[in-house]
Amino acid sequence: MADSGVVVVTGAGTGIGRASCETLADGGFAVAALGRRLDRLEGYKTEGTIVGYACDVRDPAAVEHCIGEITESMGDVRGLVNAAGIIIEQPITEVTPADIRSQFATNFDAVVTMIVQCLPGLRHTHGSIVNFSTMLTRRPLPNATIYTATKGAIEAFGRGAAAELAPDRIRVNTIVPSLVRSQIYIDAGMAPEAYDAMLLDLERLFPLGRVGEPIDVAGLVRFLISDESSWITGIEIPVDGGRGVG
Ligand SMILES: NC(=O)c1ccc[n+]([C@@H]2O[C@H](COP(=O)([O-])OP(=O)(O)OC[C@H]3O[C@@H](n4cnc5c(N)ncnc54)[C@H](OP(=O)(O)O)[C@@H]3O)[C@@H](O)[C@H]2O)c1
């Protein structure tokens, strides 16, 4: 049987968020796709429903307005996928307080804002929340300490939120991807050629012989949002091409 209900996906224009929107819509969910750039929120490859909403998830008033609009026009939120994320690559000695604040504002604070605004719908629907950490929390690399810390916070928050929201039958799980081809480093200022060279160089770290593609993660997102996972909450699931055993 096809899934149904409204799923809000942040970071929906590119990378893992975009592939998640398509996989969720293919599965029967109606998807509200959030990102700052509306032009990224189009051209999805699916017959299913995906509606784009321009929304900066760092702005609590904008999030409140956007979730209100989604609820009114599409219905109660039954799934929330917090895929918006940023990275600033830098050695610890170059980190400024503004760099710390900026990465936490998008990768952590905004996740809390999204959850709070979606809670009324999630309570009605006994919904499911999916957040994203990174394999760097287990297999660190240099120059990503603050980014990695934001994701460590997300893992801890996810476990606490799962415990707190379980009485409402709302589930919270965290996907822990390793290196997946996306826009995140390019949006951070890396040249596309340098990014491709980095992916090629880092292939050697993965026992399965390649870096990840967004679609490698999207199926797990759909599973965790759907009722197929209705007895799973409060866990972290790596999707890492075997990096954890490499
Ligand atoms: N790719 C990887 O290797 C990897 C590994 C581990 C974990 N992750 C995590 O997976 C998640 C998805 O990342 P991705 O790799 O797919 O990155 P991506 O392609 O860069 O996607 C992130 C999206 O977030 C949106 N975004 C950024 N700031 C936003 C804001 N303030 N408000 C609304 N949208 C915002 C961006 O679009 P706009 O700029 O248009 O808003 C962008 O489309 C992130 O949480 C990331 O940390 C990624």
The ligand as a MOL file (V3000), in Angstrom:
LIG
                    3D

  0  0  0     0  0            999 V3000
M  V30 BEGIN CTAB
M  V30 COUNTS 48 52 0 0 0
M  V30 BEGIN ATOM
M  V30 1 N 27.0860 15.3140 1.7090 0
M  V30 2 C 27.7480 14.7410 2.6940 0
M  V30 3 O 28.8600 14.2300 2.5280 0
M  V30 4 C 27.1290 14.6640 4.0690 0
M  V30 5 C 27.6940 13.7880 4.9860 0
M  V30 6 C 27.1420 13.7090 6.2640 0
M  V30 7 C 26.0550 14.4680 6.5960 0
M  V30 8 N 25.5260 15.3250 5.6780 0 CHG=1
M  V30 9 C 24.3550 16.1150 6.0960 0
M  V30 10 O 23.2730 15.7930 5.2500 0
M  V30 11 C 22.3830 16.9090 5.1690 0
M  V30 12 C 22.1070 17.2030 3.6820 0
M  V30 13 O 23.3000 17.7460 3.1390 0
M  V30 14 P 23.7610 17.6240 1.6260 0
M  V30 15 O 25.1000 17.0340 1.6440 0
M  V30 16 O 22.7030 17.0100 0.8020 0 CHG=-1
M  V30 17 O 23.9760 19.1770 1.3100 0
M  V30 18 P 23.4590 20.1870 0.2040 0
M  V30 19 O 23.3810 19.5640 -1.1380 0
M  V30 20 O 24.3240 21.3980 0.3540 0
M  V30 21 O 22.0030 20.5140 0.7040 0
M  V30 22 C 21.7670 21.3790 1.7720 0
M  V30 23 C 20.6220 22.2830 1.4090 0
M  V30 24 O 20.3150 23.0900 2.5360 0
M  V30 25 C 19.8100 24.3090 2.0730 0
M  V30 26 N 20.0110 25.2870 3.1330 0
M  V30 27 C 21.1840 25.7190 3.6490 0
M  V30 28 N 20.9620 26.6610 4.5740 0
M  V30 29 C 19.6220 26.8150 4.6590 0
M  V30 30 C 18.7750 27.6560 5.4010 0
M  V30 31 N 19.2700 28.5360 6.2940 0
M  V30 32 N 17.4360 27.5550 5.2250 0
M  V30 33 C 16.9330 26.6730 4.3340 0
M  V30 34 N 17.6880 25.8530 3.5830 0
M  V30 35 C 19.0110 25.9360 3.7400 0
M  V30 36 C 20.6010 24.6240 0.8040 0
M  V30 37 O 19.8490 25.3370 -0.1710 0
M  V30 38 P 19.6760 26.9360 -0.1340 0
M  V30 39 O 21.0600 27.4830 0.0210 0
M  V30 40 O 18.9980 27.2720 -1.4060 0
M  V30 41 O 18.8200 27.2200 1.0450 0
M  V30 42 C 20.8880 23.2300 0.2440 0
M  V30 43 O 20.0030 22.8970 -0.7940 0
M  V30 44 C 23.0760 18.0510 5.9140 0
M  V30 45 O 22.5610 18.1330 7.2260 0
M  V30 46 C 24.5270 17.6200 5.9540 0
M  V30 47 O 25.1960 18.1710 7.0490 0
M  V30 48 C 26.0290 15.4380 4.4200 0
M  V30 END ATOM
M  V30 BEGIN BOND
M  V30 1 1 1 2
M  V30 2 2 2 3
M  V30 3 1 2 4
M  V30 4 1 4 5
M  V30 5 2 4 48
M  V30 6 2 5 6
M  V30 7 1 6 7
M  V30 8 2 7 8
M  V30 9 1 8 9
M  V30 10 1 8 48
M  V30 11 1 9 10
M  V30 12 1 9 46
M  V30 13 1 10 11
M  V30 14 1 11 12
M  V30 15 1 11 44
M  V30 16 1 12 13
M  V30 17 1 13 14
M  V30 18 2 14 15
M  V30 19 1 14 16
M  V30 20 1 14 17
M  V30 21 1 17 18
M  V30 22 2 18 19
M  V30 23 1 18 20
M  V30 24 1 18 21
M  V30 25 1 21 22
M  V30 26 1 22 23
M  V30 27 1 23 24
M  V30 28 1 23 42
M  V30 29 1 24 25
M  V30 30 1 25 26
M  V30 31 1 25 36
M  V30 32 1 26 27
M  V30 33 1 26 35
M  V30 34 2 27 28
M  V30 35 1 28 29
M  V30 36 1 29 30
M  V30 37 2 29 35
M  V30 38 1 30 31
M  V30 39 2 30 32
M  V30 40 1 32 33
M  V30 41 2 33 34
M  V30 42 1 34 35
M  V30 43 1 36 37
M  V30 44 1 36 42
M  V30 45 1 37 38
M  V30 46 2 38 39
M  V30 47 1 38 40
M  V30 48 1 38 41
M  V30 49 1 42 43
M  V30 50 1 44 45
M  V30 51 1 44 46
M  V30 52 1 46 47
M  V30 END BOND
M  V30 END CTAB
M  END
